[in-house]
Amino acid sequence: MQPEVVSLKPARGDHQTVVKRVSRKHEDEGHGGAWKVAFADFCLALLCLFLVLWLLASRNSERMQVVLQNAGANLIEDGQGLTNSLAAGSRGSMIERNPVPSRSEDPNPGDPTHGPSDARVGKPSLESPEQLQALARRIAGLAAEEGLEGHLRTAVTAQGLRLQLHDTESSGMFERGSALPSPRLRALLRKLGPLLAEVRNQVLIVGHTDATAYQDKAPGAFTNWALSSHRAMAARHELLLGGMPEASVLQVSGMADAAPLDTNDPKSPVNRRIELMLLTSAQSRAIAGMYGPGDWTRTPVDPAEQVRGFSHAPTAAR
């Protein structure tokens, strides 16, 4: 505030009188400007906070859409176990909504391995060990292109060609505790799609986890059984996007930690894996017949004969 000075002319011989008149017009400016600046800074900080929260929410939403598209559930590590980030567990159906043809539309009602629109008709079927070994070498080459040669095991068994894509100490096939494939696994599976489209053989897709348990033990809680099934479904999804016919898939299942490769260390990374079993035609018919209208009075097969060819054979190609 600046005082206003007024000079009065002296009357006769009197001294000059000076009158200072203080203006009170802007006396509140000292307080008013400070709170306005503080309020503006506060509003700017809130705007920045809301912007950051919006970006985080948008990113999480996009990721969740990808996970749900792969029929998975985004999970996070929590203490010694894993916790499902979807609070109510895995929602939604795993059953596809594709139209189901009537019996009159099926041109091969007696053959359970051929569907009404089977794109495999006319394709060659790999039956001999030499043919399966040649395919294993081609797959090993594709894995090397994606830097996954250390994650692949292949073996020719009595049932067909067995492929294992497993985790290592340094990297995994899926995000930890999630059904979201890693970029390298996704790329490899999409390259395998056209390869599997060249043959008539059907495949089994099996997901496996390690023995790390979930904290929620309540009935209906998310478990390793659900996670392994979701990972198998995610692998099927990527193979189909790569060009593999739907009829090439005979079965998709999850085995949780029931069949570890490393029995000495149930939590070993190698136990977390996806397996693809390229079946011979005889094995495809046998598996389909297990669930179809077969002869229920027939003498059952010796279980030892069933698993003998499915043991962990030495790696045939890397």
C-alpha positions as CSV (number, residue, x, y, z in Angstrom):
1,M,0.0,0.0,0.0
2,Q,1.4,3.4,-1.0
3,P,0.3,6.4,1.1
4,E,-1.1,9.4,-0.7
5,V,0.7,12.6,0.1
6,V,-1.2,15.9,0.0
7,S,0.5,19.2,0.5
8,L,-1.3,22.2,1.8
9,K,-0.2,25.7,1.1
10,P,0.7,27.6,4.3
11,A,-1.6,30.4,5.3
12,R,0.4,33.6,5.9
13,G,3.5,32.8,7.8
14,D,2.5,29.3,9.1
15,H,4.6,26.2,8.4
16,Q,3.7,24.0,5.4
17,T,1.3,21.2,6.5
18,V,1.7,17.7,5.0
19,V,-1.2,15.3,5.2
20,K,-0.7,11.6,4.4
21,R,-3.9,9.9,3.4
22,V,-3.6,6.1,3.2
23,S,-5.7,4.3,0.6
24,R,-7.5,1.2,1.8
25,K,-8.6,0.1,-1.6
26,H,-6.1,-2.8,-1.9
27,E,-5.5,-3.6,1.7
28,D,-6.5,-7.3,1.3
29,E,-4.3,-8.1,-1.7
30,G,-1.6,-9.5,0.6
31,H,-3.8,-12.4,1.6
32,G,-6.0,-12.9,-1.5
33,G,-3.3,-13.7,-4.0
34,A,-1.6,-16.4,-1.9
35,W,-4.6,-18.6,-1.4
36,K,-5.5,-18.4,-5.1
37,V,-2.1,-19.6,-6.1
38,A,-2.3,-22.4,-3.5
39,F,-5.7,-23.5,-4.7
40,A,-4.5,-23.5,-8.3
41,D,-1.5,-25.7,-7.4
42,F,-3.9,-28.1,-5.5
43,C,-6.2,-28.4,-8.6
44,L,-3.2,-29.1,-10.8
45,A,-2.0,-31.8,-8.5
46,L,-5.4,-33.4,-8.5
47,L,-5.6,-33.3,-12.3
48,C,-2.2,-35.0,-12.6
49,L,-3.3,-37.7,-10.1
50,F,-6.5,-38.4,-12.0
51,L,-4.6,-38.6,-15.3
52,V,-2.2,-41.2,-13.8
53,L,-5.1,-43.2,-12.4
54,W,-6.9,-43.1,-15.7
55,L,-3.8,-44.3,-17.6
56,L,-3.3,-47.2,-15.1
57,A,-6.9,-48.2,-15.4
58,S,-6.8,-48.1,-19.2
59,R,-3.7,-50.3,-19.3
60,N,-5.2,-52.8,-16.9
61,S,-8.4,-53.0,-18.9
62,E,-6.5,-53.7,-22.1
63,R,-4.5,-56.4,-20.4
64,M,-7.6,-58.0,-18.9
65,Q,-9.3,-58.1,-22.3
66,V,-6.4,-60.1,-23.7
67,V,-6.4,-62.5,-20.8
68,L,-10.1,-63.1,-21.0
69,Q,-9.8,-63.6,-24.7
70,N,-7.4,-66.4,-24.1
71,A,-9.9,-67.9,-21.6
72,G,-7.5,-67.2,-18.7
73,A,-7.5,-65.2,-15.5
74,N,-4.9,-62.7,-14.5
75,L,-3.2,-63.9,-11.3
76,I,-0.7,-62.2,-9.0
77,E,1.7,-63.7,-6.5
78,D,0.8,-63.1,-2.9
79,G,3.1,-64.4,-0.2
80,Q,3.8,-68.1,-0.4
81,G,0.9,-68.8,-2.8
82,L,-1.0,-67.2,-5.6
83,T,-4.1,-65.1,-5.5
84,N,-6.6,-64.7,-8.3
85,S,-6.9,-61.0,-9.2
86,L,-10.5,-61.6,-10.3
87,A,-12.1,-61.5,-6.9
88,A,-14.9,-63.9,-7.8
89,G,-12.7,-66.4,-9.6
90,S,-12.7,-67.2,-13.2
91,R,-16.0,-66.2,-14.7
92,G,-17.5,-67.0,-18.0
93,S,-17.9,-70.2,-19.9
94,M,-15.1,-72.3,-21.4
95,I,-17.6,-73.8,-23.9
96,E,-17.5,-72.3,-27.4
97,R,-20.7,-71.0,-28.8
98,N,-20.1,-72.4,-32.3
99,P,-23.1,-74.0,-34.0
100,V,-23.4,-77.7,-33.4
101,P,-24.4,-79.6,-36.6
102,S,-27.2,-82.1,-36.6
103,R,-26.6,-85.8,-37.3
104,S,-27.9,-85.4,-40.9
105,E,-25.1,-82.9,-41.6
106,D,-22.3,-85.3,-40.6
107,P,-21.0,-87.1,-43.7
108,N,-19.0,-89.6,-41.6
109,P,-21.1,-90.5,-38.6
110,G,-19.1,-93.7,-38.0
111,D,-15.7,-91.9,-37.8
112,P,-15.2,-89.9,-34.6
113,T,-12.0,-88.3,-35.8
114,H,-13.7,-86.5,-38.8
115,G,-16.2,-83.7,-38.4
116,P,-18.8,-82.3,-40.8
117,S,-16.4,-79.5,-42.1
118,D,-13.0,-81.2,-41.5
119,A,-10.3,-79.2,-43.2
120,R,-7.9,-82.1,-42.7
121,V,-9.6,-84.3,-45.3
122,G,-7.1,-85.1,-48.0
123,K,-4.1,-84.2,-45.9
124,P,-1.3,-86.8,-45.2
125,S,-1.2,-88.5,-41.9
126,L,2.2,-89.0,-40.2
127,E,2.4,-92.5,-38.8
128,S,6.0,-93.7,-38.9
129,P,8.7,-92.7,-36.5
130,E,10.8,-91.4,-39.4
131,Q,8.0,-89.0,-40.4
132,L,7.4,-87.9,-36.9
133,Q,11.2,-87.3,-36.4
134,A,11.3,-85.1,-39.5
135,L,8.4,-83.0,-38.1
136,A,10.2,-82.7,-34.8
137,R,13.3,-81.3,-36.6
138,R,11.1,-78.7,-38.3
139,I,9.5,-77.7,-35.0
140,A,12.9,-77.5,-33.4
141,G,14.0,-75.1,-36.1
142,L,11.0,-72.9,-35.5
143,A,11.7,-72.9,-31.8
144,A,15.3,-71.8,-32.5
145,E,14.1,-68.9,-34.6
146,E,12.1,-67.6,-31.5
147,G,15.0,-68.3,-29.1
148,L,13.1,-71.1,-27.4
149,E,15.4,-74.0,-28.2
150,G,16.2,-74.4,-24.5
151,H,12.5,-74.6,-23.7
152,L,11.6,-77.4,-26.1
153,R,11.7,-81.1,-25.7
154,T,10.5,-83.6,-28.3
155,A,10.2,-87.3,-28.3
156,V,8.6,-89.9,-30.6
157,T,6.4,-92.3,-28.6
158,A,4.0,-95.1,-29.4
159,Q,1.2,-92.6,-29.4
160,G,2.9,-90.1,-31.7
161,L,5.1,-87.0,-31.4
162,R,5.3,-85.5,-27.9
163,L,6.3,-81.8,-27.6
164,Q,7.0,-80.0,-24.4
165,L,7.4,-76.2,-24.0
166,H,8.5,-75.6,-20.5
167,D,9.8,-72.8,-18.3
168,T,13.4,-72.3,-17.3
169,E,15.0,-70.4,-14.4
170,S,15.5,-67.4,-16.6
171,S,12.2,-67.2,-18.5
172,G,8.7,-68.6,-18.6
173,M,6.2,-69.6,-21.3
174,F,3.5,-67.6,-19.5
175,E,3.4,-64.7,-17.2
176,R,3.9,-66.0,-13.7
177,G,0.5,-67.2,-12.4
178,S,-1.2,-66.1,-15.5
179,A,-2.7,-67.6,-18.7
180,L,-1.2,-64.9,-20.8
181,P,1.4,-66.4,-23.2
182,S,4.8,-64.7,-23.4
183,P,5.5,-63.0,-26.8
184,R,8.0,-65.7,-27.8
185,L,5.6,-68.5,-27.0
186,R,2.8,-66.7,-28.9
187,A,5.0,-66.3,-31.9
188,L,6.0,-70.0,-31.9
189,L,2.5,-71.3,-31.5
190,R,1.3,-69.2,-34.4
191,K,4.1,-70.6,-36.5
192,L,3.1,-74.1,-35.5
193,G,-0.4,-73.5,-36.7
194,P,0.3,-73.7,-40.4
195,L,2.6,-76.7,-39.8
196,L,-0.1,-78.7,-38.1
197,A,-2.5,-77.6,-40.8
198,E,-0.4,-79.6,-43.3
199,V,-1.2,-83.0,-41.7
200,R,-4.3,-84.9,-40.8
201,N,-3.0,-85.9,-37.3
202,Q,-4.9,-84.6,-34.4
203,V,-3.3,-83.1,-31.2
204,L,-3.8,-83.2,-27.5
205,I,-3.1,-80.0,-25.7
206,V,-2.3,-80.3,-22.0
207,G,-1.4,-77.6,-19.5
208,H,0.8,-78.2,-16.4
209,T,1.7,-76.1,-13.4
210,D,4.2,-76.5,-10.6
211,A,3.1,-77.3,-7.0
212,T,2.8,-73.7,-5.8
213,A,-0.6,-73.6,-4.2
214,Y,-3.2,-70.8,-4.0
215,Q,-3.9,-69.2,-0.7
216,D,-7.6,-69.4,-1.1
217,K,-8.7,-72.9,-0.3
218,A,-12.4,-72.3,-0.3
219,P,-14.7,-74.5,-2.5
220,G,-14.9,-72.9,-5.9
221,A,-11.7,-70.9,-5.5
222,F,-9.3,-70.6,-8.4
223,T,-6.8,-73.5,-8.4
224,N,-3.9,-74.9,-10.4
225,W,-6.4,-77.1,-12.2
226,A,-8.1,-74.0,-13.6
227,L,-4.8,-72.3,-14.4
228,S,-3.4,-75.3,-16.3
229,S,-6.7,-75.6,-18.2
230,H,-6.7,-71.9,-19.1
231,R,-3.1,-72.2,-20.3
232,A,-4.0,-75.1,-22.5
233,M,-6.9,-73.1,-23.9
234,A,-4.7,-70.2,-24.5
235,A,-2.3,-72.4,-26.5
236,R,-5.2,-73.7,-28.6
237,H,-6.3,-70.1,-29.2
238,E,-2.8,-69.1,-30.6
239,L,-2.6,-72.3,-32.7
240,L,-6.0,-71.5,-34.3
241,L,-4.9,-67.9,-35.0
242,G,-1.8,-69.4,-36.7
243,G,-4.0,-71.4,-39.1
244,M,-4.5,-74.8,-37.5
245,P,-8.0,-76.2,-38.2
246,E,-10.3,-76.6,-35.3
247,A,-10.8,-80.2,-36.2
248,S,-7.1,-80.8,-35.5
249,V,-7.7,-80.5,-31.7
250,L,-9.0,-83.7,-30.2
251,Q,-8.7,-82.8,-26.5
252,V,-7.7,-79.8,-24.4
253,S,-7.1,-80.4,-20.7
254,G,-5.2,-79.3,-17.6
255,M,-3.3,-81.5,-15.2
256,A,-2.3,-78.9,-12.6
257,D,0.8,-80.3,-10.8
258,A,-0.3,-84.0,-11.0
259,A,2.4,-85.0,-13.5
260,P,5.7,-83.2,-12.7
261,L,8.8,-83.7,-14.9
262,D,11.0,-83.0,-11.9
263,T,9.6,-85.2,-9.1
264,N,12.4,-84.2,-6.7
265,D,11.5,-80.5,-6.9
266,P,7.7,-80.1,-7.4
267,K,8.1,-76.3,-7.8
268,S,10.8,-76.6,-10.4
269,P,10.3,-74.3,-13.5
270,V,10.4,-77.3,-15.8
271,N,7.2,-78.6,-14.3
272,R,5.4,-75.5,-15.7
273,R,4.8,-76.4,-19.3
274,I,2.4,-76.9,-22.2
275,E,2.4,-80.2,-24.0
276,L,1.3,-81.0,-27.5
277,M,0.8,-84.6,-28.4
278,L,0.6,-85.2,-32.2
279,L,-1.3,-88.4,-32.3
280,T,-1.2,-91.3,-34.8
281,S,-4.5,-92.1,-36.5
282,A,-4.9,-95.3,-34.4
283,Q,-4.3,-93.4,-31.2
284,S,-6.8,-90.7,-32.2
285,R,-9.5,-93.4,-32.7
286,A,-8.6,-95.0,-29.4
287,I,-9.0,-91.8,-27.4
288,A,-12.1,-90.7,-29.2
289,G,-13.5,-94.2,-28.6
290,M,-13.0,-93.9,-24.9
291,Y,-15.7,-91.2,-24.8
292,G,-17.8,-92.2,-27.7
293,P,-20.5,-94.9,-28.1
294,G,-18.0,-97.8,-28.0
295,D,-18.3,-101.4,-26.9
296,W,-18.6,-101.1,-23.1
297,T,-18.5,-104.9,-22.7
298,R,-15.0,-105.2,-24.2
299,T,-12.1,-106.3,-21.9
300,P,-10.3,-103.2,-20.6
301,V,-6.8,-102.5,-21.7
302,D,-4.0,-103.2,-19.3
303,P,-3.1,-99.7,-17.8
304,A,0.6,-100.6,-18.0
305,E,0.3,-101.0,-21.8
306,Q,-1.3,-97.5,-22.0
307,V,1.4,-95.7,-20.2
308,R,4.4,-97.6,-21.4
309,G,4.8,-95.6,-24.6
310,F,4.0,-92.3,-22.8
311,S,7.0,-92.4,-20.5
312,H,9.5,-89.6,-20.6
313,A,11.6,-90.8,-23.5
314,P,15.0,-89.2,-24.2
315,T,14.8,-86.0,-26.2
316,A,14.9,-86.8,-29.9
317,A,15.4,-83.3,-31.1
318,R,16.2,-80.0,-29.5
